[in-house]
Amino acid sequence: MPKKTNHSETKQLVLVLGAQECGTSWMWEFLRSLPQYRPGFMKEYHVFDSIHMKPFANYKRGIISAANKSMQTDMDSMSTGQRNAILRHNFCVNPSSYFDYMAGLLRGPGPSLTSDASPTYMALPASVLEHIRSEC
């Protein structure tokens, strides 16, 4: 999902979609090997499937549970994993924060590619995929 910047450089969020055992991990590893790639804090975010697809509501429950446990720790002693759990929860509650995060990964010169390798996004309605595309 390319987005032109004022530097004529294309910035892209690549959604790696697919069924189990169809090469999504290979694709993610390939993307990570590219010099222009900037990774986020995880491989699979599972934001949009947890929001829009009832069979994947358990992802959202897990995300909420991890964030709730993390919020019981004071900010100064939180681990990176705990901070990321809260950030991921925020993505599910406020999807615009997901787009802000992804854009932040690509800010400035250098990185022009990042990804979300949540294979179950392949089952998202076309309207949701179009929304993701338009926000990018």
N, C-alpha and C positions, 0 to 999 in steps of 0.2 A: 504494500500500500504506500506508494511513493508520495512524498510531499516535497515540493520545491521550496528551497529557502531563497533568501535574497542573495545568496552567494552562488546561485546556479548549481548548487549541490543537492542531489536527491537524498533525502532522508527516508528510511523505510523501517516499518515494523512488519516483520514477516510472521504470519500465523502459520505454524506447522500443524497441519490437520491430517488426520488419518486414523485408521483402525489399528488395533494392537498388532504388532509384528509385521507392519507394512513399511518400515523404514523411517519412522518419524525420529527416532533417536539418532539414526545415522545422519539424517538431514540436519538435526540440531547440532551434532558434532561438526558437520561440514561447515555450517554457518559460523560456529565458534572459531574455526581455523582461519577465517578470513581476517586480514589485517584491519579492515574497516568496521569489524563487529565489536560492539560493546554489550557485554552481558548485563542482565539485571540480576537481582538477588536470587532468582530461582528459574528453573527450566519451565515448569508448568504452573501457571497462575490459577487456572480454573475459576476465573471471575465470571465470565459470561454464561458458561454452562450452569454454574451454581445459581445464577440469577434467573435464567430463562428456561431451564429444563428440569421438570420435576424429578426425573430419575437421578439427577445429579445434585439434588438438594443436600445429600449427605456431605458433599464437599463444603457447602456453606456452613453446615453444622460444625464440621471439623475446623473450619477457618474461625468461626465465632468462638468455639471452645478454646482454641490455641490463643486467640487474642485475649479472652477473658482471663486465662491463666497468666498470661504475660502482664496484664494490667494490675495484677496483684503484687507486682514487684515495683519498687520505686525506680524512677527513671535513671537515677545515677548508677544503679547496680544491674540494670537490664542488659542482657546479652544481645548481640546482633540478631540472633534468631528470634528473640522475644520482640525486638523492635520491628523486625520484618513481619512477624505474625500480626502485629497491630496495623502495619502498613497494608498488608494484604486484606485484612478485615475492612479497612477503609475503602479499598478498591471495590469491594462487594457492596458496601453501603452507599458509596458515592463514586460510580464508575468514571466520572470526569477526573478523579484523582489518579486513576490508572493511566489515562491518556496523558496527564501532566507528568507522571513519573516516566513513562516511555519517552516523551518528548525531552525530558531532562537528560535522559541517557544519551541523547543524540545532539545535545546543545553544543555549540561551538565547532571549531574546525576539527577534523579527524574522524570521529566515529560517524558512520552514515547508515548503520544497520544494527538492528536489535531484533529480538524475537520473543514470542510466547508460544511454546511448544505444547499446548494443551490439545492433544489429539481429539478429544471429544467435542471440540468446537465444530468438527465436521457435521455434527447433527444439529447445529444451531439453525434456526429459521433464516432464510435468505435476508429477511428484513434486519435481523440483528447483525449479520455479517456486513450488510450495507451500512448500518449505523457505525460499526467499528471502522469501516473504510472511510466514511465521511468525517469521523472525528480525528482520524490520523492525518 
